[in-house]
Amino acid sequence: MTHTLPAGVPTRLWLGGKLTDSSTGATFPVEDPATGAVLADVADASADDGLRALDLAVAAQAEWAATAPRVRGEILRTAFDLVHARGDDFARVITLEMGKTVAEARGEVNYGAEFLRWFAEEAVRIGGRTATAPAGSGRILVTKEPVGPVLAITPWNFPLAMATRKIGPALAAGCPILVKPAAETPLTMLLLGQVFADAGLPAGVLSILPATDAAALTGPLLTDARLRKITFTGSTGVGKLLVRQSADRLLRTSMELGGNAPFLVFDDADVDAAVDGAMAAKMRNGGEACTAANRFHVARSVAGEFTDKLTARIAALRTGHGLDDGTDLGPLITARQRATVEALVRDAVERGARVRTGGQIPDGPGTFYPPTVLDEVPADARLLREEIFGPVAAITVFDTEDEAIAAANATEYGLAAYFYTRDLDRAMRVASALKTGMVGVNRGIISDVAAPFGGVKESGFGREGAAEGIEEYLDTKYIAL
């Protein structure tokens, strides 16, 4: 299969719904991580471009907020249909610029599109309430209003779904939105901009601003009083920086940050089912997911069986270009990310971990890293504390339930956790004890459009998806009558 982009993928900025060059004329290359080949040169947005986009958003704000909820919803629903109509193009672009297999890219297209359908339906369900004041002195009326112009910063690992999860609720709530996609994967987002233009989104409501210098683009926006919210998905370090930058203006913020998900296998678990769940929780997206299982804590009595079976499954995965037939695992996003994964594995091995499969960078082009299993991982290994973001399963053992829970919670992160057990009492007990925003019980994939996505501790705050997702884009107003 040829590794070229579909026809008609935009490479210029979307400013308020119109394609334009950067104000500086600058461009940057987008590469295929599997080959290093340049896919396209994309316009590189400047600070002036960002402020022009905000001007357009401010000009569009009042009319978009006053647009009937049903009309806003119908535009989102049309965009949902158009994403599916161009599903093959989206999947191909995602694979080429991000690296995941085309089968996984198609899964992302389906998942990402669902946020547009979900929030098309939520647009007409923005509510409020009314009540009699307890003293009987009047009425309490509570209404919901759009927060105003939004800046969204999206990551490279799910370039479509992480965008629709923010754009959907913003548009449904009546907010114009500026999107800064990751520099590694801007093409998917630019193609989505074409979809919204075709769906009839009014001018000024959506701008897409690829940029290689994120700080230069976003800095002036964060200090501009007209911007009312920032929503970010990415690393905890960058999230903390953005929160500090937004603090002077008390800007409304939503932060979906890093993870260090534990995966617990208790002695009463169905081991085969746990291995299936582990494959999904670890190898989905090549491990480049904030919800990916990072640490496998396995009861000593089943550790040998679980490790042997998981190793056999992971060793059988075939690495290659995501568009090629038979590929199970694509490349990592960049050489820098691969070097990070390699360093974490090397540190663990130097401290005593055993390599069961993988662990060596292959020769040849691309940023491939082999699917890897480590067992006998010592407690002081860095990869038990740091997010791996790659296809590496690190296994340790435990003897008691309390020990497993303590190990799972021994992190500053709190996004997702997984565990396997056949005991209903234990399931409820452990789910309650785990300090994370999301818990998978006897399942390795937990993301669902209808469920609130988000974490606690240093994994961030705010929720995306579900009924809670639109609340992040609404202000609450109390009117005394």
Residue pairs with C-beta under 8 A, 6 or more apart in sequence:
1 323
1 324
1 325
3 32
3 34
3 35
3 37
3 96
3 321
3 323
4 39
4 96
5 39
5 40
5 92
5 93
5 96
5 187
6 88
6 89
6 92
6 93
8 89
8 194
9 40
9 89
9 93
9 187
9 190
9 191
10 19
10 190
10 191
10 193
10 194
11 27
11 40
11 41
11 42
11 43
11 187
11 190
12 19
12 20
12 21
12 42
12 43
12 190
13 19
13 20
13 21
13 22
13 43
13 45
13 49
13 207
13 208
13 209
13 210
14 20
14 190
14 193
14 197
14 206
14 207
14 208
14 209
15 49
15 52
15 53
15 56
15 207
16 53
16 56
16 57
16 60
16 203
16 204
16 205
16 206
16 207
17 193
17 196
17 197
17 201
17 202
17 203
17 204
17 205
17 206
17 207
18 203
20 43
21 43
22 43
22 44
22 45
22 46
22 49
23 46
23 48
23 49
23 52
24 44
24 46
24 48
26 43
26 44
26 46
27 41
27 42
27 43
27 44
28 41
28 42
28 44
28 183
28 210
28 212
29 38
29 39
29 40
29 41
29 42
30 38
30 39
30 40
30 41
30 42
30 97
30 184
30 185
30 186
30 187
31 37
31 38
31 39
31 97
32 38
32 39
32 96
32 97
32 99
33 97
33 98
33 99
33 184
33 330
33 331
33 332
33 333
33 334
33 366
33 367
34 99
34 320
34 321
34 322
34 330
34 331
34 365
34 366
34 367
34 368
35 321
35 365
35 366
36 365
36 366
39 96
39 97
39 187
40 187
42 186
42 187
42 190
42 210
43 210
44 210
44 211
44 212
44 213
45 180
45 209
45 210
45 211
45 217
46 211
46 216
46 217
47 216
47 217
47 219
47 220
49 209
49 217
50 178
50 209
50 217
50 218
50 220
50 221
51 220
51 221
51 224
53 178
53 207
53 209
54 149
54 178
54 221
54 224
54 226
54 227
56 176
56 203
56 204
56 207
57 149
57 176
57 177
57 178
57 204
57 205
57 207
57 226
58 149
58 176
58 226
59 204
60 176
60 202
60 203
60 204
60 205
61 146
61 148
61 149
61 175
61 176
63 202
64 72
64 146
64 174
64 175
64 176
64 202
64 204
64 205
65 145
65 146
65 174
65 175
66 174
67 174
67 202
69 123
69 124
69 126
69 172
70 123
70 124
72 123
72 171
72 172
72 174
73 119
73 120
73 121
73 122
73 123
73 124
73 172
74 120
75 120
75 171
75 196
75 199
75 200
75 201
76 116
76 117
76 119
76 120
76 123
76 168
76 171
76 172
76 199
77 116
77 117
77 120
78 199
78 200
79 116
79 195
79 196
79 199
79 201
80 113
80 114
80 116
80 117
80 120
82 195
82 198
82 199
83 90
83 109
83 112
83 113
83 116
83 160
83 164
83 192
83 195
84 109
84 113
86 191
86 195
87 106
87 109
87 110
87 113
89 191
90 105
90 109
90 160
90 188
90 191
90 192
91 102
91 105
91 106
91 108
91 109
92 102
92 105
92 323
93 187
93 188
93 191
94 100
94 105
94 108
94 109
94 159
94 160
94 185
94 188
95 101
95 102
95 105
95 322
95 323
95 330
96 187
96 322
96 323
97 159
97 184
97 185
97 186
97 187
97 188
98 105
98 156
98 157
98 159
98 184
98 185
98 188
98 333
99 286
99 322
99 330
99 331
99 332
99 333
99 367
100 108
100 285
100 286
100 288
100 322
100 330
101 322
101 327
101 328
101 329
101 330
102 322
102 323
104 284
104 285
104 322
105 322
108 158
108 160
108 161
109 160
111 161
111 447
111 449
112 158
112 160
112 161
112 163
112 164
112 165
113 164
114 449
115 161
115 164
115 165
115 167
115 168
115 169
115 449
115 465
116 164
116 167
116 168
118 168
118 449
118 450
118 465
119 168
119 169
119 171
119 172
119 469
119 470
120 168
120 172
122 169
122 172
122 467
122 469
122 470
123 171
123 172
123 173
125 467
126 144
126 172
126 173
126 470
126 474
127 144
128 141
128 142
128 143
128 144
129 140
129 141
129 142
130 139
130 140
130 141
130 142
131 139
131 140
132 138
132 139
132 140
133 139
133 140
133 480
138 480
138 481
139 480
139 481
140 478
140 479
140 480
140 481
141 478
141 479
141 480
141 481
142 476
142 477
142 478
142 479
143 476
143 477
143 479
144 474
144 475
144 476
144 477
145 174
145 474
145 475
145 477
146 173
146 174
146 175
146 473
146 474
146 475
147 173
147 175
147 228
147 229
147 252
147 473
147 474
147 475
148 175
148 226
148 227
148 228
148 229
149 175
149 176
149 177
149 178
149 226
149 227
149 228
149 229
150 166
150 170
150 175
150 176
150 177
150 178
150 227
150 228
150 229
150 230
150 231
150 473
151 177
151 178
151 180
151 218
151 221
151 222
151 227
151 229
151 230
151 231
152 163
152 166
152 167
152 170
152 177
152 178
152 179
152 180
152 230
152 231
152 232
153 179
153 180
153 214
153 218
153 230
153 231
153 232
153 233
153 234
153 242
154 162
154 163
154 166
154 179
154 180
154 181
154 182
154 189
154 233
155 162
155 182
155 233
155 234
156 182
156 184
156 185
156 333
157 285
157 288
157 289
157 290
157 333
158 285
158 289
159 181
159 182
159 185
159 188
159 189
160 188
160 189
160 192
162 233
163 179
163 181
163 188
163 189
163 192
164 192
165 453
165 464
165 465
165 469
166 177
166 179
166 231
166 233
166 464
167 177
167 179
167 192
167 196
167 206
168 469
169 464
169 469
169 470
169 472
169 473
170 176
170 177
170 231
170 473
171 177
171 201
171 205
171 206
172 470
172 473
173 470
173 473
173 474
175 228
175 229
175 473
176 204
176 205
176 206
177 205
177 206
177 207
178 206
178 207
178 209
178 221
179 189
179 206
179 207
179 208
179 209
180 209
180 210
180 211
180 214
180 217
180 218
181 188
181 189
181 190
181 208
181 209
181 210
183 210
183 211
183 212
183 214
184 333
184 334
186 208
186 210
189 208
189 210
190 208
190 210
192 208
193 206
193 208
196 206
209 217
211 217
218 242
219 245
221 227
222 230
222 242
222 245
222 246
222 249
222 251
223 245
223 248
223 249
225 249
227 251
228 251
228 252
229 251
229 252
229 253
229 254
229 472
229 473
230 242
230 246
230 251
230 252
230 253
230 254
231 253
231 254
231 255
231 462
231 472
232 238
232 239
232 242
232 253
232 254
232 255
232 256
232 257
233 256
233 257
233 290
234 256
234 257
235 257
235 258
236 257
236 258
236 413
236 458
236 459
236 460
239 255
239 257
239 258
239 460
242 253
242 255
243 253
243 255
246 253
252 472
253 461
253 462
254 460
254 461
254 462
254 463
254 464
254 472
255 460
255 461
255 462
256 290
256 453
256 454
256 455
256 459
256 460
256 462
256 464
257 290
257 413
257 415
257 455
257 458
257 459
257 460
258 290
258 387
258 413
258 415
258 458
258 459
259 290
259 291
259 292
259 294
259 387
259 413
259 415
259 416
259 455
259 459
260 294
260 295
260 385
260 386
260 387
260 411
260 412
260 413
260 415
261 281
261 291
261 292
261 293
261 294
261 295
261 415
261 416
261 417
261 418
261 436
262 293
262 294
262 295
262 296
262 297
262 407
262 408
262 411
262 417
262 418
262 419
262 434
263 277
263 278
263 281
263 282
263 293
263 295
263 296
263 297
263 417
263 418
263 419
263 444
264 297
264 298
264 398
264 404
264 408
264 417
264 418
264 419
264 420
264 430
265 271
265 274
265 278
265 296
265 297
265 298
265 299
265 302
265 303
265 306
265 419
265 420
266 299
266 401
266 404
266 419
266 420
266 421
266 423
266 426
267 299
267 300
267 301
267 302
268 421
268 422
268 423
268 426
269 299
269 302
269 420
269 421
269 422
270 420
270 422
270 442
271 302
271 305
271 306
271 309
272 309
273 420
273 442
274 306
274 420
275 306
275 309
275 310
275 313
276 444
277 418
277 420
277 440
277 442
277 443
277 444
278 293
278 296
278 306
278 310
278 393
278 444
279 310
279 313
279 314
279 444
280 443
280 444
280 445
281 291
281 292
281 293
281 418
281 440
281 444
281 445
282 292
282 293
282 296
282 391
282 393
282 444
283 314
283 317
283 328
283 329
283 371
283 391
284 292
284 444
284 445
285 292
286 329
286 330
286 331
286 332
286 390
286 391
287 388
287 389
287 390
287 391
287 392
288 332
288 333
288 337
288 389
288 390
289 389
290 387
290 415
290 416
290 459
291 415
291 416
291 438
291 446
291 447
292 388
292 389
293 393
293 418
293 444
294 383
294 384
294 387
294 388
294 394
295 383
295 384
295 394
295 396
295 407
295 408
296 310
296 393
296 394
296 395
296 396
297 396
297 397
297 398
297 404
297 407
297 408
298 306
298 307
298 395
298 396
298 397
298 398
299 397
299 398
299 399
299 404
300 397
300 398
300 399
303 375
303 395
303 397
306 395
307 356
307 373
307 375
307 395
310 373
310 393
310 395
311 356
311 357
311 373
314 357
314 358
314 371
314 372
314 373
314 391
314 393
315 357
315 358
315 371
315 373
317 328
317 329
317 371
317 391
318 326
318 327
318 328
318 329
319 327
319 328
319 329
319 330
319 362
319 368
319 370
319 371
320 326
320 327
320 329
320 330
321 327
321 330
321 366
322 330
329 371
329 391
330 368
331 338
331 366
331 367
331 368
331 369
332 338
332 341
332 367
332 368
332 369
332 390
333 367
334 367
335 367
337 367
337 389
337 390
338 361
338 367
338 368
338 369
338 390
340 389
340 390
341 369
341 388
341 389
341 390
341 392
342 361
342 369
343 382
344 381
344 382
344 383
344 386
344 388
344 390
344 392
345 355
345 359
345 372
345 374
345 383
345 392
347 381
347 382
347 383
348 374
348 377
348 378
348 381
348 382
348 383
348 394
349 355
349 359
349 374
351 378
351 380
351 381
352 376
352 378
353 374
353 375
353 376
353 377
353 378
353 381
353 394
354 374
354 375
354 376
355 372
355 373
355 374
356 373
356 374
356 375
357 370
357 371
357 372
357 373
358 369
358 370
358 371
358 372
358 373
358 391
358 392
359 370
359 372
359 374
360 370
361 368
361 369
361 370
362 368
362 370
369 390
369 391
369 392
370 391
371 391
372 391
372 392
372 393
373 392
373 393
373 395
374 383
374 392
374 393
374 394
374 395
375 395
375 396
376 395
377 383
377 384
377 394
377 395
377 396
379 396
381 394
383 392
383 394
384 394
384 396
385 411
387 413
388 394
396 407
398 404
398 407
401 426
401 429
401 430
404 419
404 430
405 430
405 433
405 434
408 417
408 419
408 434
409 433
409 434
409 435
411 457
412 457
412 458
413 455
413 457
413 458
413 459
414 435
414 436
414 437
414 455
414 456
414 457
414 458
414 459
415 436
415 437
415 438
415 454
415 455
415 459
415 460
416 436
416 437
416 438
416 439
416 440
416 446
416 455
417 434
417 436
417 438
417 439
417 440
418 439
418 440
418 441
418 443
418 444
418 446
419 427
419 430
419 431
419 434
419 439
419 440
419 441
419 442
420 442
421 427
421 430
421 441
421 442
427 441
427 442
431 439
431 441
435 456
435 457
436 455
436 456
436 459
437 453
437 454
437 455
437 456
437 459
437 463
438 446
438 451
438 453
438 454
438 455
439 446
440 446
447 453
448 465
449 465
449 466
450 465
450 466
451 465
451 466
452 463
452 464
452 465
452 466
452 467
452 468
452 469
453 463
453 464
453 465
453 466
453 469
454 460
454 461
454 462
454 463
454 464
455 461
462 472
463 469
463 471
463 472
464 472
